[in-house]
Amino acid sequence: MKSFFEHLRKKGVLSRSGVNKSSIDKLTKIEIIDLSEQLLDICSSLPQKHQPTTFRHFASLSLGGGIEECYSLKCRLKKIDQLARFAVLYSDRVYIRNFLGDYVHLKHRPKIKLSDKLSERLYNDLCLIMYIRPLIEEGHIAFVSPMKHMCPHCFVRHYGLDPNLAERLIQARKKLAQEYFANTTVKFCYFNNLYSVECTGPESLYEHGFWCMIFDKLPRSLKVKPRLLQKLKKTGKLAVSPTFQRGYKHHEFMAAQVTSNIYYELSTNKILDTSFVTHNPLHISFLKAITNDIEIERRNNIAFENLTTQIPFISDVSIRNLLKLRQREQEGFIVFRAALNEAIAEFANRHKEFTRNTARVLYGDIIAPSLAKLDREVKKAKRDLVSRARRAVLGTVGALSFGLYTGLVDANVGAIAAAIGLAKLASDIRKVMALGNAENVIQNEDLYFLWKVKEKSK
C-alpha cells in the first residue's frame, strides 16, 4: 500500500500534516472520479490468502467506515476506530469494503451537479484511510473491491443459487419493511429551494434514531399532490399520513438497503474464508430470519446468553501505540483466542448436546481464566503508553458475541467472486475447482461475531 499513499502525495492531496482539503476542493468532478479510479486500481489486487482461521474477519459496511448508516465523518471515524482496535487486538486481519469505488458510477452522469459533495466525500474518505494507515501498512486491515449493484433476488437467480434462499431473503425483507413502516415517522421539509425527507424511528432501525435525504428537485410523490405541496412550501414542514407513507415506499427502500448490504457482506465473507463481524444487532436478527434452522437458533441463543465475552477495549491509547502493545503482549492474546476458539469449536460441533450448562462450564473453565490473565497483562502493559492527562473519565469495554448461519452461498462461488469485483480470486477458484479440490479454497463454516463497545463509569 506504499504506492497508494505515494500516489496521493504526488497528486498534492496528502501532506505531512494529513489530508490537504484545499487541494481536494480545487478538483473538478471528473478529476475526483479519475483519482478514485486510480486509487482503486492501486489497491484492487487482493492480498494473498492465508490459512483460514476464526479470527480473520470481514466487517459490515458501516463498521468498516461506509456511509450506509450515517454520512457524518465524526460517526464514521468512531466506528472505524472501534473496528481498528478490534483488528489490532483480536483479529489476524479484517477486510473492509473499499468505499473509494463509490465514485465510479457517477462518471457517466454529467447532468448531476455534485462537485461540492464529491470533494467533501473524498476528503472524508481519505481522512478515514489516513486514520487507519498504520493498520493498513501492517496488514491488520485490507480493502476488498466493491460489488456490482444487484438486488439479492436477482443475485441468487442470476448465479443459480438455491431458490429457497431467494424466497427466504424476500420474506425476511418484507418482514423488515413492515417493521420499518410500523415504527417510522416520515416528514418532508422545504428550505432554501431544497426539499428533504426526514425519518425518525427506534435506534434498532436507524442510526441515532434519524435518517435524512436532501433533494435538489421536487420528489415525484409530492409533485402529484398539489395541495400537500402548497402546504409544505407555506409551512416548511409536512408530516405525512400512513397512506402517503406507504405509497412513498421509504420502508421498502430501507429494507432493501439492509438486505443488499448483508448479502454483499456475507457473500464476500464466504469467498474470503473469513468470519463476519458487525456492530448492528439488526444484521443478526436478519440472519436468524434467513438461516431457517431451529437447532442453530437454539445454540445461538445459548451462546449469546452465556458466552458473550467482555474483553479489554483500550480507547485511551493511540493506534500506533496499540500496535506496540499487541506485539509486546502477543502471548496473552494468543492464549485468550485459543480459549475462545476451543469454546467456539464445542459450540459448533456438539449440536443438540450443547446446553446452557455446557456453555457455563466452557466459560468458567476455559474462557474466564485466559480472559482474566489477558486483562491483567493489558492493564499493566499500557501504563507506560498513556499519560495520566490523557486518561478518559469514562472507561470502555468491548463485548464479543458469536453465532452460526447457513445456506447463504452454496454454489458458483467463482461467479460470485467475479460479480463483486474479485476477478483474480475468481480465476484462482475456477482453477482449483477444475482440479476437484474446491474444499481447500472455500471454507464451509459460517460464523459471525457481534462486536459492541460500551461506556462504563470508572
LONU-577577 format. One record per residue (C-alpha): residue in one letter; x, y, z. Coordinates in steps of 0.25 Angstrom, whole numbers, padded with zeros to 4 digits, always signed. Each point is the difference from the previous one (the first is absolute). Layout:
% residues N
AXYZ...
% end
This chain:
% residues 458
M+0000+0000+0000K+0012+0009+0000S-0003+0004-0015F-0014+0004+0004F+0005+0010+0010E+0011+0005-0009H-0010+0002-0011L-0008+0009+0009R+0012+0008+0003K+0004+0002-0015K-0015+0005-0002G+0002+0010+0011V-0011-0005+0008L+0008-0005+0011S+0011+0007+0008R+0008-0002+0013S-0011+0006+0008G-0011-0009-0006V-0011+0001-0011N+0001+0013-0008K-0014+0005+0000S+0003+0013-0008S+0006-0009-0011I-0012-0009+0000D-0010+0012-0001K+0007+0004-0013L-0002-0013-0007T-0011-0001-0010K-0011-0011+0000I+0008-0008-0011E+0013+0002+0007I-0006-0005+0013I-0006-0012-0007D+0013-0003-0008L+0008+0001+0013S-0009-0010+0007E+0002-0010-0012Q+0015+0002+0000L+0000-0003+0015L-0010-0012-0002D+0009-0006-0010I+0012+0001+0009C-0006-0008+0012S-0009-0009-0009S+0009-0012+0000L-0005-0009+0012P+0011-0003+0010Q+0005-0014+0000K-0010-0009+0008H+0005-0006+0013Q-0004-0013+0007P-0014+0002+0004T-0002+0003+0015T-0012+0004+0008F+0007+0013+0002R+0001+0005-0014H-0013+0009-0002F-0008+0008-0010A-0006+0012+0006S-0014+0005-0002L-0001+0012-0010S-0003+0010+0011L+0010-0005+0010G+0011+0001-0011G-0002+0015-0002G-0011+0000-0010I-0012+0010-0001E-0011-0010+0001E-0005+0003+0014C+0006+0015+0001Y+0007+0010-0009S+0006+0007+0011L+0016+0000+0000K-0001+0000+0016C-0009-0012+0000R+0008-0008-0011L+0013+0003+0008K-0006-0005+0013K-0004-0013-0007I+0013-0002-0007D+0008+0003+0013Q-0008-0011+0007L+0003-0010-0012A+0015+0004+0000R+0001-0003+0015F-0007-0013-0003A+0009-0003-0011V+0013+0002+0008L-0004-0007+0012Y-0009-0012-0004S+0001-0002-0015D+0011-0006-0010R-0005+0009-0011V-0013+0008-0002Y-0005+0002-0014I-0008+0013-0003R-0008+0004-0013N+0008+0010-0008F-0009+0012+0001L+0009+0007-0011G-0008-0008-0010D-0013+0008+0002Y+0004+0011-0009V+0002-0007-0013H-0015-0002-0004L-0001+0016+0000K+0009+0001-0012H-0011-0002-0010R-0010+0009+0007P+0005+0014-0004K-0013+0008+0003I+0001-0003+0015K+0007+0012+0007L+0007-0007+0011S+0014+0007+0000D-0001+0006+0014K-0006-0013+0006L+0010-0009-0007S+0012+0009+0005E-0006-0001+0014R-0002-0015-0001L+0014-0003-0006Y+0006+0009+0012N-0008-0009+0010D+0004-0013-0007L+0015+0004+0000C-0001+0004+0015L-0005-0013+0004I+0011-0007-0009M+0011+0008+0007Y-0005-0003+0014I+0001-0015-0002R+0013+0002-0009P+0009-0007+0010L-0009-0013+0000I-0001+0000-0015E+0015+0001-0001E+0002-0011+0010G-0011-0009-0006H-0010+0000+0011I-0010+0007-0009A-0002-0003-0015F-0009+0005-0011V-0010-0008-0008S-0005+0005-0014P-0015+0005+0000M-0010-0009-0006K-0008+0003-0012H-0014+0005+0004M-0010-0011-0001C-0012-0003+0009P+0001-0013+0009H-0012-0007-0008C+0007+0002-0014F+0013-0004+0006V-0005-0013+0005R-0007-0003-0013H+0011+0005-0009Y+0010-0009+0006G-0008-0012+0001L+0000-0001+0016D-0011-0007+0008P-0013+0006-0004N-0005-0003+0014L+0011+0011+0005A-0006+0010-0010E-0014-0002+0006R+0005+0001+0015L+0007+0013-0004I-0013+0005-0006Q-0008-0004+0012A+0010+0006+0010R+0001+0013-0008K-0015+0001+0000K-0001-0002+0015L+0011+0010+0002A-0007+0010-0009Q-0013-0001+0009E+0008+0002+0012Y+0006+0013-0006F-0014+0004-0004A-0006-0002+0014N+0011+0007+0007T+0003+0012-0009T-0005+0014+0000V+0002+0007-0014K+0001+0015-0001F+0003+0009-0013C+0008+0013+0002Y+0001+0012-0009F+0011+0010+0001N+0009+0009-0009N-0007-0006-0012L+0005-0014+0004Y-0009-0012+0004S+0003-0010+0011V-0006-0012+0006E+0002-0003+0015C-0003-0014+0006T+0000-0003+0015G-0001-0013+0007P+0007-0009+0010E+0015-0001+0000S-0002-0015-0003L-0004+0004-0014Y+0007+0014-0001E+0014+0004+0004H-0003+0012+0010G-0015-0003-0002F+0000+0009-0012W+0002-0001-0015C+0000+0012-0010M+0001+0002-0015I+0001+0013-0008F-0005+0002-0014D+0004+0011-0010K-0013-0002-0007L-0015-0002+0004P-0002-0015+0003R-0011-0006-0009S-0008-0005+0012L-0003+0015+0003K+0000+0005-0014V-0014-0008-0002K-0005+0006+0013P-0002+0015-0002R-0007+0002+0013L+0010-0006+0008L+0011+0007-0008Q-0007+0013+0003K+0000-0003+0015L+0014-0004+0000K+0005+0013-0007K-0008+0008+0010T+0004-0006+0013G+0013-0006-0004K-0003-0014+0007L-0011-0010-0004A-0002-0013+0009V-0006-0010-0010S-0012-0010+0003P+0002-0015+0000T-0007-0001-0013F+0010+0009-0007Q+0012-0006+0008R-0004-0014-0006G-0001+0006-0014Y+0014+0007+0002K+0006-0014+0003H+0011+0005+0009H-0002-0012+0008E+0003-0009-0012F+0012+0008-0003M+0006-0001+0014A-0002-0015+0000A+0006-0002-0014Q+0012+0007+0005V+0002-0009+0012T-0002-0012-0009S+0010+0004-0010N+0010+0004+0010I-0001-0013+0007Y+0000-0009-0012Y+0013+0007-0005E+0006-0001+0013L-0002-0015+0002S+0002-0004-0014T+0014+0007+0000N+0002-0006+0014K-0002-0014-0006I+0010+0003-0011L+0011+0005+0009D-0002-0012+0010T-0002+0010+0011S-0010+0002+0011F-0010+0012-0001V+0001+0011+0011T-0010+0010+0002H-0004+0010+0011N-0015+0000-0004P-0010-0009+0006L-0009+0002-0012H+0009-0008-0008I+0000-0012+0010S-0016+0000+0000F+0000+0000-0015L+0010-0011+0000K-0009-0008+0009A-0012+0002-0009I+0007-0006-0013T+0008-0011+0007N-0013-0007+0003D+0007-0011+0009I-0007-0002+0014E+0012-0007+0005I+0010+0011-0004E-0009+0010+0006R-0001-0007+0013R+0015-0001+0001N+0002+0014-0004N-0009+0005+0011I+0007-0008+0011A+0014+0005-0005F-0006+0015+0000E-0005-0002+0015N+0012-0008+0005L+0012+0002-0009T+0000+0015-0003T+0013+0005+0005Q+0004+0013+0006I+0014+0003-0005P+0010+0011+0002F-0002+0011-0009I+0011+0011+0000S-0006+0013-0004D+0011+0009+0006V+0012-0005-0008S+0003+0005-0014I-0001-0010-0011R+0015+0000-0002N+0003-0003+0015L-0011-0011-0001L+0008-0007-0010K+0012+0000+0010L-0009-0005+0011R-0005-0012-0009Q+0015-0003-0004R+0004+0001+0015E-0011-0009+0005Q-0002-0009-0011E+0000-0012+0008G-0012+0004+0009F-0008+0003-0012I+0004-0014-0006V-0004-0007+0012F-0014+0007+0001R-0003-0002-0014A+0004-0015+0001A-0010-0001+0012L-0011+0007-0008N+0003-0009-0012E-0002-0012+0009A-0013+0005+0005I-0005+0003-0015A+0004-0014-0004E-0008-0006+0011F-0012+0009-0004A+0001-0003-0014N+0002-0015+0001R-0008-0005+0011H-0014+0003-0006K-0011-0005+0009E+0010-0003+0011F+0003+0015+0001T-0008+0004+0012R+0000+0012+0009N+0008-0008+0011T+0010-0003-0011A+0002+0015-0004R+0001+0004+0015V+0011-0011+0002L+0007+0005-0012Y+0000+0014+0004G+0004-0003+0014D+0011-0010-0002I+0006+0004-0014I-0004+0015-0003A+0000+0007+0013P+0014-0004+0005S+0007+0004-0013L-0008+0013+0000A+0004+0004+0014K+0014-0003-0004L-0001+0009-0012D-0007+0011+0007R+0011+0001+0011E+0011+0000-0011V-0006+0010-0008K-0003+0010+0011K+0015-0002+0005A+0006+0002-0014K-0008+0012-0004R+0004+0009+0012D+0013+0005-0007L-0008+0002-0013V-0010+0011+0005S+0002+0011+0009R-0009+0004+0012A-0004+0012-0007R-0006-0008-0012R-0008-0010+0008A-0015+0001-0002V-0010+0003+0011L-0008-0011-0006G+0005-0014-0003T-0004-0009-0011V-0002-0015-0001G-0001-0009-0012A-0011-0011-0001L+0002-0011-0010S-0011-0010-0003F-0001-0010-0011G-0009-0010-0008L-0002-0008-0012Y-0007+0002-0013T-0003-0010-0012G-0004+0000-0014L+0004+0013-0005V+0010-0003-0011D+0001-0015-0005A+0003+0000-0015N+0007+0007-0011V+0010+0007+0010G+0009+0004-0011A-0011+0007-0008I-0004+0008+0013A+0015+0004+0002A+0000+0006-0014A-0013+0007+0002I+0005+0007+0013G+0013+0004-0007L+0010-0010+0005A+0004-0005-0014K+0013-0005+0004L-0006-0009+0011A-0011-0005-0009S+0011-0004-0010D+0007-0008+0011I-0013-0006+0005R-0003-0005-0014K+0014-0006-0002V-0001-0008+0013M-0014-0004-0002A+0004-0006-0013L+0010-0009+0008G-0011-0005+0009N+0006+0007+0012A-0010+0011+0003E-0001-0003+0015N+0014+0006+0001V-0005+0013-0005I-0014+0001+0006Q-0002-0001+0015N-0013-0006+0003E-0001+0005+0014D-0009+0013+0001L+0003+0008+0013Y-0004+0014+0004F+0004+0009+0011L-0007+0011+0007W+0009+0011+0004K-0005+0011+0010V+0008+0011+0007K-0007+0005+0012E+0004+0011+0010K+0000-0002+0015S+0004+0008+0012K+0014-0002+0005
% end
